[in-house]
Amino acid sequence: MPNFTKSKELFEKAKELMPGGVNSPVRAFKSIGIDPVFFEKAKGSKLYDVDGNEYIDYIGSWGPMILGHADPDIEEAAIAALKNSSSFGAPTALENTMTAEIIKLVPSIEMVRMVNSGTEAVLSAIRLARAFTSRSNPAKTKIIKFKGCYHGHVDPLLVQAGSGVATLSLPDSPGITESVTKDTLVLPYNDVSALEEAFNAHGKEISAIIVEPIVGNGGCILPEKAFLEAMRKLCDENKSLLIFDEVMTGFRVALGGAQEKYDIMPDLTTLGKVIGGGFPVGAYGGRKEIMEMVAPVGPMYQAGTLSGNPVAMAAGYTAISKIQRRGFYHELKAKSQYLIQGMQKVNQQFIDRAMTFVEAAGMFGLFFSEKPVKNFEEAKAADTEFFKKYYVEMLNNGIYLAPSPFEALFMSAAHSYDDLDRTIEAHEKALISLREAALA
């Protein structure tokens, strides 16, 4: 059993200083029923906590560490940029370099605006969609989102969200008024009929659909191709915009994101995570005619002092350059499949414990469920109570998973096959321990 003495001491102090002792709710481990672990360093696929315990990490700072922690090339680029200045609040050549690379690699993007977070990217894209569609129809105000999809803490979208909201069993967040959410239509994911019904009833009022093309915040849930195709078709027919929230999937599941993987082109895309190389960053982009609605060219106002921060641009460009290596995504996929197949082989010994797995190259997930999970309702129907016990066992065996059954997991280039074998071994130990505890 690992020693967590220093982590516990730090958490007791943190609770006096920050709400819940954390700066982001899911870090609190509240749903698991244990105290969070405090970390002090990381390298490659490993995390090291303040008590000296080592973990194989499958969170990767919630996605951006696709090359592993403390990549030397990213560190070198960030330090070089920092020596010139941490911020100018003015244009730099790095912004040109970075945005040109995004435009080159993401199929639907013709123009980009850099921001500082995924939440900022989403709220800007929603505002832009409403501004663009209302040019010809001022009544277009409604937004469609899907149950279990989380798009940051944006007021009109924090409705039936997944991730931390579901993990903490919170209702729709206090502080968000009915007037803010009245124009948000919430539909089940992967349900074409519900989508068609919404457009039949409100088509002339719908500015945009926003969707995680692969759900990462309700657990890892894959889309049905017909579902994505229906969104594109209905938006075209009703002159609404399709927004892909690729903050998590962008440069994660393919070089061009989920839109490349499924060959469905959105009108707007939000990005984050990988494009910062581990630094805070976000972006939104799309067709030129839409993006030219943004100030100073157009009337839709959005600004940010630290947008295009030189350190984040240098780190992100280096990360994106490295993942263009031939075979990079094939290797991520092979590792994810190796891990899942190994865990499935273990599961054959535990016919009383049903599990289903999901894989999308560098992004994967697991559910304690007898059947594949296609939407958030099915994710909630999985055995989340067993997940809590399983999580503690895996943590004690040196495997760091997301402390929620409603979060995706991430593979990195730094994970070795030895890491994967150790994870499979820990998985077996966890299931054996939990079976013995149930029989005791």
C-alpha positions as CSV (number, residue, x, y, z in Angstrom):
1,M,0.0,0.0,0.0
2,P,1.5,3.4,-1.0
3,N,2.2,6.0,1.6
4,F,0.1,9.2,1.0
5,T,1.1,11.2,4.1
6,K,2.4,14.3,2.4
7,S,-0.5,14.4,0.0
8,K,-3.0,14.2,2.8
9,E,-1.2,17.0,4.7
10,L,-1.2,19.2,1.6
11,F,-4.9,18.6,0.9
12,E,-5.9,19.5,4.4
13,K,-4.1,22.8,4.0
14,A,-5.5,23.3,0.4
15,K,-9.0,23.0,1.7
16,E,-8.4,26.2,3.7
17,L,-7.2,28.0,0.7
18,M,-9.2,26.9,-2.3
19,P,-12.8,25.7,-2.7
20,G,-12.7,22.0,-2.1
21,G,-8.9,22.2,-1.9
22,V,-8.6,22.2,-5.7
23,N,-8.6,24.5,-8.7
24,S,-10.7,22.2,-10.9
25,P,-13.5,20.0,-9.4
26,V,-12.6,16.6,-10.9
27,R,-9.2,16.8,-9.2
28,A,-10.8,16.5,-5.8
29,F,-11.4,12.7,-6.1
30,K,-14.7,13.4,-4.3
31,S,-16.7,10.8,-6.2
32,I,-14.1,8.1,-5.5
33,G,-14.2,8.8,-1.7
34,I,-10.5,9.3,-1.2
35,D,-8.2,12.3,-1.0
36,P,-6.4,13.5,-4.1
37,V,-2.8,12.8,-4.9
38,F,-0.4,15.8,-5.1
39,F,2.3,15.6,-7.7
40,E,5.7,17.2,-7.9
41,K,7.3,15.9,-11.2
42,A,6.7,13.8,-14.3
43,K,8.7,12.4,-17.1
44,G,7.6,10.4,-20.1
45,S,4.8,8.1,-19.1
46,K,5.4,8.5,-15.4
47,L,4.1,10.7,-12.6
48,Y,5.8,11.1,-9.2
49,D,3.8,12.3,-6.2
50,V,5.1,14.3,-3.2
51,D,5.4,11.0,-1.2
52,G,7.8,9.5,-3.8
53,N,5.2,7.1,-5.4
54,E,5.5,6.4,-9.1
55,Y,2.5,6.0,-11.4
56,I,2.0,5.1,-15.1
57,D,-0.1,8.0,-16.2
58,Y,-3.2,7.6,-18.5
59,I,-4.5,11.1,-18.0
60,G,-1.7,13.1,-19.6
61,S,-2.9,16.3,-18.1
62,W,-6.3,15.5,-19.5
63,G,-5.0,15.0,-23.0
64,P,-2.2,17.4,-24.1
65,M,0.7,15.2,-23.2
66,I,0.6,13.1,-26.4
67,L,4.4,13.0,-26.5
68,G,4.7,12.3,-22.8
69,H,5.7,14.5,-19.9
70,A,8.7,16.9,-20.1
71,D,9.4,16.2,-23.7
72,P,13.0,17.7,-24.2
73,D,12.2,19.3,-27.6
74,I,9.1,21.1,-26.2
75,E,11.0,22.2,-23.1
76,E,13.8,23.6,-25.2
77,A,11.4,25.5,-27.5
78,A,9.4,26.9,-24.5
79,I,12.6,28.1,-22.7
80,A,13.9,29.7,-25.9
81,A,10.7,31.6,-26.3
82,L,10.6,32.6,-22.6
83,K,14.1,34.1,-22.8
84,N,12.6,36.7,-25.3
85,S,9.5,37.3,-23.1
86,S,6.7,35.4,-21.5
87,S,4.2,37.8,-23.2
88,F,4.1,40.8,-25.5
89,G,0.4,41.5,-25.8
90,A,1.3,42.2,-29.4
91,P,1.7,40.2,-32.6
92,T,4.6,37.8,-33.0
93,A,5.9,35.7,-35.9
94,L,5.2,32.6,-33.9
95,E,1.5,33.2,-34.2
96,N,1.7,33.2,-38.0
97,T,3.7,29.9,-37.8
98,M,1.3,28.2,-35.5
99,T,-1.9,29.2,-37.2
100,A,-0.6,28.4,-40.6
101,E,0.2,24.9,-39.4
102,I,-3.3,24.4,-37.9
103,I,-4.8,25.6,-41.2
104,K,-2.6,23.2,-43.2
105,L,-3.5,20.1,-41.0
106,V,-7.2,20.5,-40.0
107,P,-9.3,20.0,-43.1
108,S,-12.2,22.4,-42.5
109,I,-10.2,25.4,-41.1
110,E,-9.3,28.3,-43.4
111,M,-8.7,30.9,-40.7
112,V,-7.9,30.7,-36.9
113,R,-8.2,32.9,-33.8
114,M,-6.0,31.8,-30.9
115,V,-7.4,32.0,-27.4
116,N,-6.3,30.8,-23.9
117,S,-8.5,27.8,-23.1
118,G,-11.0,25.4,-24.5
119,T,-13.8,27.1,-22.7
120,E,-12.9,30.4,-24.3
121,A,-12.7,28.8,-27.7
122,V,-16.2,27.4,-27.3
123,L,-17.9,30.5,-26.0
124,S,-16.3,32.5,-28.9
125,A,-17.4,29.9,-31.5
126,I,-21.0,29.9,-30.2
127,R,-21.1,33.8,-30.2
128,L,-19.7,33.7,-33.8
129,A,-22.2,31.1,-35.0
130,R,-25.1,33.3,-33.7
131,A,-23.6,36.4,-35.3
132,F,-23.1,34.7,-38.6
133,T,-26.4,33.0,-39.0
134,S,-28.4,36.0,-37.7
135,R,-27.2,38.1,-40.7
136,S,-30.0,36.7,-42.7
137,N,-32.3,35.6,-39.9
138,P,-32.3,37.5,-36.6
139,A,-34.5,34.7,-35.1
140,K,-31.7,32.2,-35.2
141,T,-30.7,31.9,-31.6
142,K,-31.0,28.3,-30.5
143,I,-28.1,26.0,-30.0
144,I,-28.2,22.2,-30.0
145,K,-25.9,20.2,-27.7
146,F,-25.9,16.6,-26.6
147,K,-26.3,14.9,-23.2
148,G,-23.0,14.1,-21.6
149,C,-21.0,16.4,-23.9
150,Y,-19.0,18.9,-22.0
151,H,-17.9,22.1,-23.7
152,G,-16.2,24.0,-20.8
153,H,-18.1,26.0,-18.2
154,V,-19.9,28.1,-20.8
155,D,-23.2,29.2,-19.3
156,P,-25.7,28.2,-22.1
157,L,-23.9,24.8,-22.5
158,L,-23.5,23.8,-18.9
159,V,-26.8,21.8,-19.2
160,Q,-26.8,18.0,-18.8
161,A,-23.0,18.0,-19.3
162,G,-20.8,15.0,-18.6
163,S,-17.4,14.9,-16.9
164,G,-17.1,16.6,-13.5
165,V,-20.8,17.7,-13.4
166,A,-21.9,14.1,-13.7
167,T,-19.2,12.8,-11.5
168,L,-20.1,15.1,-8.6
169,S,-23.8,14.4,-9.1
170,L,-24.5,18.1,-9.4
171,P,-27.7,19.6,-11.0
172,D,-27.3,22.2,-13.7
173,S,-25.0,24.7,-12.1
174,P,-26.4,27.3,-9.8
175,G,-25.7,30.8,-11.1
176,I,-26.9,30.0,-14.6
177,T,-30.4,31.4,-15.2
178,E,-33.3,30.1,-17.2
179,S,-33.0,33.0,-19.6
180,V,-29.4,31.9,-20.4
181,T,-30.3,28.2,-21.1
182,K,-33.8,28.6,-22.7
183,D,-32.3,28.6,-26.2
184,T,-30.2,25.5,-25.6
185,L,-31.8,22.3,-27.0
186,V,-30.3,19.1,-25.3
187,L,-30.5,15.9,-27.3
188,P,-29.3,12.3,-26.8
189,Y,-26.0,11.5,-28.5
190,N,-26.1,9.2,-31.5
191,D,-29.9,9.6,-31.9
192,V,-30.7,10.7,-35.5
193,S,-34.4,10.7,-34.9
194,A,-34.2,13.2,-32.0
195,L,-32.0,15.4,-34.2
196,E,-34.5,15.4,-37.0
197,E,-37.4,16.1,-34.7
198,A,-35.5,19.1,-33.2
199,F,-34.9,20.6,-36.7
200,N,-38.5,19.9,-37.7
201,A,-39.7,21.9,-34.7
202,H,-37.1,24.6,-34.5
203,G,-35.1,24.5,-37.8
204,K,-35.5,28.2,-38.6
205,E,-34.3,29.2,-35.1
206,I,-31.2,27.0,-34.8
207,S,-27.9,28.8,-35.2
208,A,-25.7,25.8,-34.6
209,I,-25.1,22.3,-33.4
210,I,-22.1,21.9,-31.1
211,V,-20.8,18.4,-30.5
212,E,-17.8,16.4,-29.3
213,P,-17.4,14.2,-32.4
214,I,-16.0,11.6,-30.1
215,V,-17.3,12.1,-26.6
216,G,-14.5,12.4,-24.1
217,N,-16.3,13.9,-21.1
218,G,-19.0,11.2,-20.7
219,G,-16.5,8.5,-20.9
220,C,-15.0,7.7,-24.3
221,I,-18.0,7.2,-26.6
222,L,-17.7,6.8,-30.4
223,P,-20.1,8.4,-32.8
224,E,-22.1,6.4,-35.4
225,K,-21.2,7.7,-38.8
226,A,-24.9,8.2,-39.7
227,F,-25.2,10.5,-36.7
228,L,-22.4,12.8,-37.9
229,E,-23.7,12.7,-41.4
230,A,-27.2,13.6,-40.3
231,M,-25.9,16.7,-38.4
232,R,-24.0,17.9,-41.5
233,K,-27.1,17.4,-43.7
234,L,-29.5,19.1,-41.4
235,C,-27.3,22.1,-40.8
236,D,-26.9,22.5,-44.6
237,E,-30.6,22.3,-45.2
238,N,-31.4,24.8,-42.5
239,K,-28.5,27.2,-43.0
240,S,-27.2,26.4,-39.5
241,L,-23.6,25.9,-38.5
242,L,-22.0,22.7,-37.4
243,I,-19.4,23.2,-34.6
244,F,-17.0,20.3,-33.8
245,D,-15.6,20.7,-30.3
246,E,-12.2,19.1,-30.9
247,V,-10.5,20.5,-27.8
248,M,-9.9,16.9,-26.8
249,T,-9.9,15.0,-30.1
250,G,-7.9,17.6,-32.2
251,F,-4.5,16.1,-33.1
252,R,-5.3,13.3,-30.7
253,V,-7.3,10.7,-32.7
254,A,-5.7,11.7,-36.0
255,L,-3.5,14.5,-37.3
256,G,-6.6,16.3,-38.6
257,G,-8.8,15.4,-35.7
258,A,-12.1,13.5,-35.6
259,Q,-13.2,15.4,-38.7
260,E,-10.4,13.7,-40.7
261,K,-11.1,10.4,-39.1
262,Y,-14.8,10.4,-40.1
263,D,-14.5,12.6,-43.1
264,I,-17.2,15.1,-41.9
265,M,-16.4,18.8,-42.3
266,P,-17.7,21.2,-39.7
267,D,-18.2,24.9,-40.2
268,L,-16.3,25.8,-37.1
269,T,-13.9,23.8,-34.9
270,T,-12.6,24.5,-31.4
271,L,-9.2,23.2,-30.4
272,G,-7.0,23.0,-27.3
273,K,-4.9,20.5,-25.4
274,V,-2.3,19.2,-27.9
275,I,-1.8,22.6,-29.6
276,G,-0.3,24.0,-26.4
277,G,2.2,21.3,-25.9
278,G,1.3,21.3,-22.2
279,F,0.8,25.1,-21.9
280,P,-2.6,26.8,-21.6
281,V,-4.1,27.5,-25.0
282,G,-7.2,27.2,-27.1
283,A,-8.3,28.2,-30.6
284,Y,-11.3,28.3,-32.9
285,G,-11.4,28.4,-36.6
286,G,-13.4,27.6,-39.7
287,R,-14.4,28.9,-43.1
288,K,-13.0,32.3,-44.0
289,E,-16.4,33.9,-44.6
290,I,-17.4,33.0,-41.1
291,M,-14.2,33.9,-39.4
292,E,-14.1,37.3,-41.0
293,M,-17.1,38.2,-38.8
294,V,-14.6,38.4,-35.9
295,A,-13.3,41.8,-34.9
296,P,-11.3,43.8,-36.1
297,V,-12.5,42.7,-39.6
298,G,-16.1,42.1,-38.6
299,P,-18.5,43.1,-35.8
300,M,-18.3,40.0,-33.5
301,Y,-16.1,41.1,-30.6
302,Q,-13.6,38.8,-28.9
303,A,-10.3,39.7,-27.4
304,G,-7.6,38.4,-25.1
305,T,-4.4,39.9,-23.7
306,L,-2.5,36.5,-23.6
307,S,-4.0,35.0,-26.8
308,G,-1.2,33.7,-29.0
309,N,1.2,33.7,-26.0
310,P,4.7,33.1,-27.4
311,V,5.7,30.4,-25.0
312,A,2.5,28.4,-25.7
313,M,2.9,29.0,-29.4
314,A,6.5,27.7,-29.4
315,A,5.6,24.6,-27.3
316,G,2.5,23.8,-29.4
317,Y,4.2,24.2,-32.7
318,T,7.0,21.9,-31.6
319,A,4.4,19.3,-30.4
320,I,2.5,19.4,-33.7
321,S,5.7,19.2,-35.7
322,K,6.8,16.0,-33.8
323,I,3.4,14.2,-34.2
324,Q,3.6,14.5,-37.9
325,R,6.3,11.8,-37.9
326,R,5.3,8.9,-40.2
327,G,3.6,6.1,-38.3
328,F,2.9,8.2,-35.2
329,Y,-0.8,7.5,-34.9
330,H,-0.4,3.9,-36.0
331,E,1.9,3.4,-33.0
332,L,-0.6,5.1,-30.7
333,K,-3.4,2.9,-32.0
334,A,-1.3,-0.3,-31.7
335,K,-0.5,0.5,-28.1
336,S,-4.1,1.3,-27.2
337,Q,-5.2,-2.0,-28.8
338,Y,-2.5,-4.0,-27.1
339,L,-3.5,-2.7,-23.7
340,I,-7.2,-3.3,-24.3
341,Q,-6.7,-6.8,-25.7
342,G,-4.5,-7.6,-22.7
343,M,-7.1,-6.4,-20.2
344,Q,-9.8,-8.3,-22.1
345,K,-7.8,-11.5,-21.9
346,V,-7.7,-11.0,-18.1
347,N,-11.4,-10.3,-18.0
348,Q,-12.1,-13.8,-19.4
349,Q,-11.2,-15.1,-15.9
350,F,-13.9,-12.8,-14.4
351,I,-17.1,-13.7,-16.1
352,D,-19.1,-12.0,-13.3
353,R,-17.5,-8.7,-14.1
354,A,-18.5,-7.3,-17.5
355,M,-16.4,-4.7,-19.1
356,T,-16.5,-3.0,-22.4
357,F,-13.7,-1.0,-24.0
358,V,-13.5,1.9,-26.5
359,E,-10.4,2.9,-28.6
360,A,-9.7,5.8,-30.9
361,A,-5.9,5.8,-31.4
362,G,-4.5,8.0,-28.7
363,M,-7.8,8.1,-26.8
364,F,-9.6,5.2,-25.1
365,G,-12.0,4.3,-22.3
366,L,-13.5,1.5,-20.3
367,F,-16.9,0.9,-18.8
368,F,-18.1,-1.7,-16.4
369,S,-21.0,-2.6,-18.7
370,E,-22.2,-5.7,-20.5
371,K,-22.8,-3.9,-23.8
372,P,-21.1,-1.2,-25.8
373,V,-21.9,2.3,-24.6
374,K,-23.4,4.6,-27.3
375,N,-24.6,7.6,-25.3
376,F,-24.5,9.2,-21.8
377,E,-27.5,7.4,-20.5
378,E,-25.9,4.1,-21.2
379,A,-22.6,5.4,-19.6
380,K,-24.5,6.2,-16.4
381,A,-26.1,2.8,-16.4
382,A,-22.7,1.1,-16.2
383,D,-21.5,0.0,-12.8
384,T,-20.0,3.2,-11.5
385,E,-19.9,2.0,-7.9
386,F,-17.6,-0.8,-8.9
387,F,-15.4,1.7,-10.8
388,K,-14.7,3.5,-7.6
389,K,-13.3,0.4,-5.9
390,Y,-11.4,-0.5,-9.1
391,Y,-9.9,3.0,-9.3
392,V,-8.5,2.7,-5.7
393,E,-7.0,-0.7,-6.5
394,M,-5.4,0.6,-9.7
395,L,-4.0,3.7,-7.9
396,N,-2.5,1.5,-5.2
397,N,-0.9,-0.6,-7.9
398,G,0.8,2.5,-9.5
399,I,-1.7,3.2,-12.3
400,Y,-3.1,6.7,-12.6
401,L,-6.5,6.8,-14.2
402,A,-9.0,9.6,-14.5
403,P,-10.9,9.7,-11.1
404,S,-14.2,9.4,-12.8
405,P,-16.0,6.8,-14.9
406,F,-17.1,9.7,-17.2
407,E,-13.7,10.6,-18.6
408,A,-11.6,9.3,-21.5
409,L,-8.1,8.0,-21.0
410,F,-5.0,8.9,-23.1
411,M,-2.1,7.0,-24.6
412,S,1.2,8.8,-25.3
413,A,4.2,8.1,-27.5
414,A,6.2,7.8,-24.2
415,H,4.3,4.7,-23.0
416,S,6.4,1.6,-23.5
417,Y,5.1,-2.0,-23.9
418,D,6.6,-2.7,-20.4
419,D,4.2,0.1,-19.1
420,L,1.3,-1.6,-20.8
421,D,2.2,-5.0,-19.4
422,R,2.5,-3.6,-15.9
423,T,-0.9,-2.0,-16.4
424,I,-2.4,-5.3,-17.5
425,E,-0.9,-7.0,-14.5
426,A,-2.3,-4.2,-12.2
427,H,-5.7,-4.7,-13.8
428,E,-5.6,-8.4,-13.0
429,K,-4.5,-7.8,-9.4
430,A,-7.3,-5.3,-8.9
431,L,-10.0,-7.7,-10.1
432,I,-8.6,-10.5,-8.0
433,S,-8.5,-8.3,-4.9
434,L,-12.0,-7.0,-5.5
435,R,-13.4,-10.5,-6.0
436,E,-11.7,-11.8,-2.9
437,A,-13.1,-8.8,-0.9
438,A,-16.6,-9.6,-2.3
439,L,-16.3,-13.2,-1.2
440,A,-15.0,-12.4,2.3
